[in-house]
């Protein structure tokens, strides 16, 4: 088992998946548990996670995501949706407009790290059309899709991408 720092360093966007390797139910369950362990405003967990395993639905998500074909090639796609009304019930407008979005994206980030720790890979997809995703998943009114995570066993390990230096990103006060 990797430590946290190794897990973060080994997270890469994976766009090619091993075609005949499905995600084991126990690993998927553990990944979802880690997503739900993420911090959230008021512990409300103002999000919903949709597990898309159906090949037809994943192909439909490809079209909603501007033809990013790896979404259909991965055996699973997790769709993270904010639930603004849940957050607004305690935090009002700021909860609806900010906290619910933060809650969903933090949960997705935790899931992405859990995927790496489970020996798999993923890609975060934020470039998609919200309306078609709503239709494909038959989302209840009020839920806002924020991120798609394709996941599966990598068929490639891409080179690490460059990162900005700390002094370009961090300001010490």
C-alpha positions, 0 to 999 in steps of 0.5 A: 500500500502506498503512502499518501504522498506516493498516491498523489505523485502517481495520480495521472490522467488516464485515457486508455484502459485495459479493455477486459478488466472490470472494476472489482465491486469491493474496490469500487465500494471502497472508492465510494466510501473514501469519496463519502469520507471527504469533508463537507460543509456542516457534514451535509454531503451536499452531493450525489454520486452516480455510478455509470457502468452501462456501456450505452450510458457511457457512450451517451456521456461521450457525446455529452462530453464533446467526444471524449471517447475514453469515457466509454472505454473505461469500465466505470464513470462516476458522475458527481453532482452538487445538491445545492438545496441540501446545503441551502437548508442550513447555509442559505444562498452561500451554501447553494452557490458555493458549499455544495459545489465545494462538497461535490468536488472535494468528494470527487478529488478524494475518489480520484486519489482512492482510485490510484490507491486501489491500483487503477487510474482515472481522468477528471472530465469537466468539459461536458454539456450539463443538459445532456448529462442531466437527460442521460442520467435522468437527474432529479431537478436541482442536482447539478453535474460537476465532474465525471471521473472515468476509471479503470485499469490503465493500459498506459502510464503517461509521463508526468506533466510539468507543474508550476514551481511553488514560488509561482503558486504559494505566497508566504505571509 
